[in-house]
Structure formats: structure tokens, C-alpha cells
Amino acid sequence: MKHFIFLGIITTLLVSCNVSPQHIEYGTDACHYCNMAIVDRQHASQLVTTKGKAFKYDATECMIHSLQDELKDTEIALYLTADFNQPGQLMDATMASYLVSDQVASPMGANLSAFENEKAARTAKEKFTGEVFSWEEIQNYLKQ
């Protein structure tokens, strides 16, 4: 009997620590950092901790500021951001390239958009102008 109880506890722990993105309910979910409603599918982002807790954001800049402030000591498993060219599709934020352009407004005013790769970001730069950044570079750019 003790084995069944122990097995049940272990199973519950494993299921409750599911490290995967949560669906963003656009227009309903609020940004963890600024508390604005998440409505823009081209700029939304999400962090998922190693324990499976998801934090949703209305903009990549909110996600980065949250990482720099309140979550700086939190173990993060997934860094996700929306692909500007595929609204609503989250991708690995650490592998994305970022364009900061005054011609493309983002929800919090950093004019920051994420792209699948550097080529896509440079193509957008040709259309909108601006500056292209890597994941590490955009974090430094947004340092508070």
C-alpha cells in the first residue's frame, strides 16, 4: 500500500512540473510585468521556469525587463517570443534576431520586434530601417 501512495505522489509531482508553453488568451491574459492586456500577436512573449510556471508578456521588452528585475534569480527553461512574420507563433527567443525600428511600434514603446533569424530581421530592416540585435545584444540594449 505504501508503494502505491509513493508512486501516486511521484506521478503527481512529475505531471505538475510540465515545462511547456501555455496558450496565450489574447485580449484576456495580462502581461506579468506591466499588467496590460496581451493583444498584439506580433510582439507577445513568454517565460517558462524549470518548475513549469509560465509568465506571459505583451512585449519582448517586458519579458527582458522582468528577467532583469524580479526573475533574475529564477531558473528559466524556455524563453519564447512571437515571430513578427508569423503572428501568434512563439519561437525560441535566444535564437531569434531583433529589430528596433521607429517605424514598427511595439506595445511598450521600445519599437522592438523579433524575427526567426538574422536574415529575416535584416530583410525587415531594409523595409523599416533600424538596428538588428542578437538575444545577448538586445538584453544589453534594454538594460535598466
C-alpha positions in Angstrom: 0.0 0.0 0.0 2.8 2.4 0.8 4.3 1.8 -2.6 1.1 2.9 -4.3 0.9 6.1 -2.3 4.6 6.8 -3.0 4.0 6.1 -6.7 1.0 8.4 -6.7 3.0 11.2 -5.1 5.8 10.8 -7.6 3.4 10.7 -10.6 1.6 13.9 -9.3 4.9 15.7 -9.0 6.0 14.8 -12.5 2.7 15.8 -14.1 2.5 19.1 -12.2 6.0 20.2 -13.3 5.2 20.2 -17.1 7.8 22.5 -18.7 5.9 23.7 -21.8 4.5 27.0 -23.0 1.0 28.0 -22.0 -1.6 29.2 -24.6 -1.9 33.0 -24.6 -5.5 34.1 -24.5 -5.2 37.3 -26.5 -7.4 40.1 -25.1 -7.8 38.3 -21.8 -4.4 37.4 -20.4 -2.5 40.2 -18.7 1.3 40.9 -19.0 3.1 39.7 -16.0 5.4 42.8 -16.0 3.2 45.8 -16.8 -0.3 44.2 -16.3 -1.6 45.4 -19.7 -3.8 43.1 -21.7 -1.9 41.0 -24.2 -3.5 41.8 -27.6 -0.6 42.1 -30.1 0.2 38.6 -31.6 3.4 40.0 -33.2 5.0 41.1 -30.0 3.8 38.7 -27.2 6.4 36.6 -25.3 6.6 34.1 -22.5 9.0 32.6 -20.0 8.6 29.1 -18.5 10.6 28.2 -15.4 12.3 24.9 -14.8 9.3 24.1 -12.5 6.8 24.7 -15.3 5.5 28.1 -14.2 4.7 30.3 -17.2 4.9 34.1 -17.3 3.2 35.8 -20.2 4.1 39.2 -21.6 2.6 41.7 -24.0 6.0 42.6 -25.5 9.5 41.2 -25.6 10.8 44.3 -23.8 8.5 43.5 -20.8 9.9 39.9 -20.7 13.5 41.2 -20.7 12.8 43.8 -18.0 11.1 41.1 -16.0 14.2 38.9 -16.4 16.5 41.8 -15.3 14.3 42.7 -12.3 12.1 40.3 -10.4 13.1 37.0 -12.2 16.9 37.5 -12.3 17.4 34.6 -9.8 14.8 32.3 -11.3 15.8 29.2 -13.3 14.2 29.6 -16.8 13.7 26.6 -19.1 12.0 28.4 -22.0 12.5 31.9 -23.4 9.8 32.4 -26.0 8.8 35.4 -28.2 6.4 35.9 -31.1 7.8 35.9 -34.6 6.9 39.2 -36.2 6.3 37.5 -39.6 4.1 34.7 -38.1 1.9 36.5 -35.5 0.9 34.2 -32.6 3.7 31.7 -33.3 6.1 31.6 -30.3 9.8 30.7 -31.0 13.0 30.4 -29.0 13.9 33.9 -28.0 17.5 33.0 -27.5 17.8 32.1 -31.2 15.8 35.0 -32.6 17.1 38.2 -34.1 15.6 41.6 -33.1 14.9 44.7 -34.9 14.5 48.1 -33.2 12.8 50.4 -35.6 10.9 53.6 -35.1 8.6 52.5 -37.9 7.3 49.4 -36.1 5.6 50.2 -32.8 5.6 47.6 -30.1 3.1 47.6 -27.2 5.5 49.2 -24.6 7.2 51.7 -26.9 10.7 50.1 -27.4 9.8 49.5 -31.1 11.3 46.1 -30.7 10.2 43.1 -32.9 11.6 39.6 -33.0 12.4 37.5 -36.2 13.1 33.9 -36.7 16.7 34.6 -37.8 19.1 37.3 -38.7 18.2 37.1 -42.4 14.5 37.8 -41.7 15.5 40.7 -39.3 17.8 42.2 -42.0 15.0 41.9 -44.6 12.7 43.8 -42.2 15.4 46.4 -41.7 15.5 47.1 -45.4 11.8 47.8 -45.3 11.5 49.6 -41.9 15.1 50.8 -41.2 16.5 50.4 -37.7 19.1 48.3 -35.9 19.4 44.5 -35.7 20.4 42.8 -32.4 21.1 39.2 -31.1 19.5 37.9 -27.9 22.5 38.9 -25.8 22.7 42.3 -27.5 19.0 43.2 -27.1 19.3 42.4 -23.4 22.2 44.8 -23.0 20.4 47.4 -25.1 17.4 47.3 -22.7 19.4 47.3 -19.5 17.8 49.5 -16.9 
